[in-house]
Amino acid sequence: MLSTRDIVSIALFAALTAALGLFPPITLPATGVPITAQSMGVMLAGALIGARRGGLALLLFAVLVAIGLPLLSGGRGGIGIYFGPTAGFVLSWPVAAFVTGWLFDKHRGQPHPALSALYLIIGGIGVVYVIGWTWLAVMNGWDVAKTMGYALPFIPGDLIKVALTVVIARGVRKAIPNL
Amino acid sequence: MFELYRPGDSFLHRMRPGAKLLALAGGGTAIFLLPGLPALGAVMLAVLMIYGATGLGLGAAWAQLRPVLIIFAVLFAAQVFISGWMTGAFFITRFATLLMLAGLLTLTTRVSDMVAALEHGLEWLRPLGLNPSKISLALALALRFIPVLAQITSEVREAQRVRGLDRSIIAIAIPVIVRTLRMSDAIADAIEARGYNPDRP
């Protein structure tokens, strides 16, 4: 059962993911691919509040976008997002936060930074890519395996986000040990 | 509260959100099943006519597509490269039509009305063990927290600018999250102190 405290932290991480969308996207010089801070909300939710609350926070975020709030980076929003080519990414976020959180939940205390990074790569990159890029391929009638090749230029940016999330999550846990 | 809603008094503005959602689900499915470019073009024209008839105007229809133009261009190029011009045009027209159709719902429905419709719809989930009042609370809290967090983020950014750290995600994210999490205990206590009981059906 969800306590009032759980509901509050779910709502806060949904709002935090929205706030991360306010950071201007940074374009990586090597690949020309813009990276946004928003998907760090997914990783942070999983790493800090665990599978159940983290997954629900991102589900709540997806609902807020659907009912017409311009919360995605670049001020996009509305139910049209779920009819567009990138719908799979937004829909993958609750699953990604859940999987990331599940990996972190299995640990007592804080995992080693390298292990944290591995968890974030599996949940925050792996899950998002499998769902997001498969969706994109299917919607366009493309071969899924070939489409995954187009995803490669995005990986460096996402690895930077993993590194940032490891540092941020450690900093937060240092300030609030009994999270 | 900022939202994408455009005030107006057309038939779509007056229609109930639930009915609009059903119509959108039906229309969206139909667009997916349409076989050829001419049929899609006709539907797109019809959608544009609704934009005209509701007073939203063609500018609003264009505004639905503008943020995704780059994505469309990349997809179109890939599509032409993989399967040719006609297929590219077909898929882009389909995405554009779907986006504009869905935009009609977002532009003509207030967020508060969508929340009300959602809460009404959630009553059906009660037998499955879901508690609609908890979902309503989470929605209401998130709507309230979004401007608060945007405020905290800009305050922290302002403070870090003094140290030349206003572009460092780490120097901003840690204080924002710590402040937010410290707030959450106080908020939960305040909610329960006012008589909210999460396990009341």
Interface residues (C-beta under 8 A of the other chain):
Chain A: M1 L2 S3 T4 R5 I7 V8 S9 I10 A11 L12 A14 A15 L16 A18 A19 L20 L22 F23 A37 M40 L44 L48 L56 L60 F61 V63 L64 I67 G68 L69 P70 L71 G74 G75 R76 G77 G78 I79 G80 Y82 F83 G84 P85 T86 M139 N140 G141 W142 K146 Y150 L164 V167 I168 G171 V172 A175 I176 L179
Chain B: F2 E3 L4 Y5 L21 L24 G28 Q64 P67 V68 I71 L75 A78 Q79 I82 S83 T87 F91 F95 L98 L99 M100 L101 A102 G103 L105 T106 L107 T109 R110 V111 M114 V115 L118 K134 L137 A138 L139 L141 A142 L143 F145 I146 V148 L149 A150 I152 T153 I169 I170 A173 I174 V176 I177 V178 T180 L181 R182 M183 S184 D185 I187 A188 I191 E192 Y196 P198 D199
